Amino acid sequence: MKTPAETKAKPKKTVKAKSIAIPKLGPIQQALKNHLIFSSFKTSEAATPRDWYDAASYSVRDHVVERWVQTAESYYRDDPKRVYYLSLEFLIGRMLSNAALNLGINEELREGMDALGRSLENAIEFETDAALGNGGLGRLAACFLDSMATMDIPAAGYGIRYEYGMFRQSIENGQQIENPDNWLRYGNIWEFQRPEATYNIKFHGHVVKYPNDQGEEIQHWVDAEHVIAMAYDVPVPGYGTDTVNNLRLWSAKAAREFDLRHFNDGNYEKAVEERNATENISKVLYPNDTSVLGKELRLKQQYFFVSASIQDILRRFLSTHEMKTQDDWKILPEKIAIQLNDTHPSVGVAEMMYQLVDVYQLPWSFAWELVVKIFAYTNHTLMPEALETWTVDLFGRLLPRHLEIIYQINHEFLHMVNHHFPGDAELLQRVSIIDENNGRRVRMAHLAVVGSHTVNGVAALHSELLKSTLFADFDRIFPGKLTNVTNGITPRRWLNQANPGLTALIEKAIGSGFKKDLTQIKKITPLADDADFRKAFAQVKLANKQRLAAKIEAKTGVKLNVNSLFDVQIKRIHEYKRQLLNVLHVITLYNRIRRGEKGITPRTVIFGGKAAPGYWMAKHIIRLINDVATIVNEDIAVGDSLKVVFYPNYEVSAAEILFPGSDLSEQISTAGTEASGTGNMKMALNGALTIGTLDGANVEIKEEVGDENIFIFGLTTPQVAEVKASGYQPRDYYNSNPELKQVLDMIADGYFSIDEPGRYKVIVDNLLNNDQYLLLADYASYIEAQDRVGKLYQKQEDWTRMAILNVANMAKFSSDRAINDYAKEIWHVTPHANAKAKK
Ligand SMILES: *Cc1c(COP(=O)(O)O)cnc(C)c1O
């Protein structure tokens, strides 16, 4: 048998990197003018606001490029261990203002624009969000990129360049309408196409087996179809450093422009069709948060980007390391760490084995040792509907060789388990990578756990629950493999950029060190007792609420009272997040106001978030919110005391206005369901008080800010389990609580849907007969907590004092802290300053 041509490692000669000489950049004002002419071909008079956005972006980009090139050079030259963050989602948002801020040229840019008679704020509005993610998981990946660059961690992100990102939501007749997100329509100044960085990705075909010279069985993947992955690079500038890391996003291109067979048959259209089918792989982001559909195209997306990334990672490694003997490969885990953001990229474990064993012909067990030292896996959810599995049939058709590899991994794993826990057949069934009970499926989470050296949950509670429930068996089999890294958010985007007023106030008090070292923010603690500081803090909040109110009026036509309590719940719409519980409170308040109760604190309840297009109940909840808003807002008996708004198309750029304008942060998921949450952190960092359950990172927020500075309510995780185990009867709560009964009856009887009285009966029936997320069990406790919130808001000084103490105690929730944890405990990498660029 012949050796496949591609199987021998091709050691590259080590070439000395040549420094690229970059011309000195002039003042930004000049750059703006030049780019208007040379990049946009516009005179200042003819330039549209979008042209000014383009000119500003090009001008800032020029400053990124120099550091970007030098960062890459310094990694190449010094060869530090690198981290590769693999994620199917990066919810980046806008780039211009963030890049200008991180590079420290924000003020210069603003002044340059001003001098030319243009407003930077206007220009910024012309940037379409890069919405390559669903929600928290994708935004976490974006925050982590910011922190890794800021902390000089040699790192790169890998993902997919979706042509269409998260759908754009509009509300028509109260209902969600999904519109395609054609975010690349006007081009993307922040990406660089790399036609030279392409890889062949194989699908389908079959496996042939034959003995090699030593008589061992060799497997070879043949007759596969090919797709090309082409790289697009996006710069990730760190804050207050010269490090600019890389985010590499893959786009699918047809391997051949046209299939000549069809062409010769005269079937031109068929040829074009096939080309389109191939390129569909990177066409659109799947808009499902916390649930999976098992669609073939989704698995194709996962393998497509993972294979391209791993080929790229190995290519980079081999370009500077000569593999003369097998032993030379031992340094691979000392040079690369791969983090799997959820199970979406977990086929990477099999792909790395494929590359090492089939392509580079390393012995199986030697390769496996390397793989486990390289990979680490972050789990994001305990919810069964979110755990990815693929039928063996689908997986085997798409990736026949990888299915064989997974069988082999599983065989050896089960053998090991059986050795340590002899005779426990049920244990073997439970932990097997192949689920034999549901029509044979590949369990991607099990592949990720077995193939990683470390598995982390994303908040203390979540990680404990992982150990005691979902991964309890694995915790016995691999003691110490399971750990926790609590999520974080980047203070650059979520404080500095989103809330310049608060940032300036803090900076005036304690200096600017907190931006890069959030532990310093603790220094504002004594200022909570300083009346002048409180006044200034309250003024900033008011200005942010005015900014938000103006935006809401423009979008929805609803005029808000900025002195009312802004009570905000913004996140994906999901039953477990319990937007519906919030609605029950809104209607309770409405009834109290109509009954003429005195002393009710005026409130504005703001909702925002997208529902997965196929998630009927979530969409129905959006409709209910809008129907309730219509009735409440038009009721003259209510007036200014209560307003309800649904903010359409919640996305990162909207979040940047919503968080700073919030007084109250709604974090009310059923205990044990929200892995961490990061919206809770953004809220508190912007001076909103939290009303929440003891769920996810709320638990740790409470620990940091103190019990007296947060509104906790509801059942705890063990209590939820108890209630469910002892035959939960939601109807008992309905029968024994007259306020609750009135609210549910109104919804069921069509009070908010006069044109179709039965519209929401299904929601109420579901609550009375099932109530999986225990809304009725938590209702009374929630209302009581909301009453405390309302009372406190009337004591503005006390409220502001508490808000300041929340901000002061947010250090733990910086993504810099999280990345430091990953770097030390999981990746074993150290910062590598881009010394070359230092001036
Ligand atoms: C932070 C963020 C999320 C996550 O919010 P949670 O409240 O943690 O679910 C989702 N979407 C966007 C746009 C965000 O900025």
The ligand as an SDF file (V2000), in Angstrom:
LIG
                    3D

 15 15  0  0  0  0  0  0  0  0999 V2000
  -24.9250   40.2430   28.0300 C   0  0  0  0  0  0  0  0  0  0  0  0
  -25.7900   39.9400   26.8880 C   0  0  0  0  0  0  0  0  0  0  0  0
  -26.5850   38.7870   26.8790 C   0  0  0  0  0  0  0  0  0  0  0  0
  -26.6430   37.8270   28.0480 C   0  0  0  0  0  0  0  0  0  0  0  0
  -27.6220   38.2640   28.9570 O   0  0  0  0  0  0  0  0  0  0  0  0
  -28.1500   37.3470   30.1500 P   0  0  0  0  0  0  0  0  0  0  0  0
  -28.9800   38.2730   30.9630 O   0  0  0  0  0  0  0  0  0  0  0  0
  -26.9400   36.8920   30.9030 O   0  0  0  0  0  0  0  0  0  0  0  0
  -28.9170   36.2440   29.5460 O   0  0  0  0  0  0  0  0  0  0  0  0
  -27.3910   38.5450   25.7820 C   0  0  0  0  0  0  0  0  0  0  0  0
  -27.4220   39.3940   24.7320 N   0  0  0  0  0  0  0  0  0  0  0  0
  -26.6870   40.5130   24.7130 C   0  0  0  0  0  0  0  0  0  0  0  0
  -26.7850   41.4270   23.5380 C   0  0  0  0  0  0  0  0  0  0  0  0
  -25.8470   40.8290   25.7750 C   0  0  0  0  0  0  0  0  0  0  0  0
  -25.1040   41.9470   25.7270 O   0  0  0  0  0  0  0  0  0  0  0  0
  1  2  1  0
  2  3  1  0
  2 14  2  0
  3  4  1  0
  3 10  2  0
  4  5  1  0
  5  6  1  0
  6  7  2  0
  6  8  1  0
  6  9  1  0
 10 11  1  0
 11 12  2  0
 12 13  1  0
 12 14  1  0
 14 15  1  0
M  END
$$$$
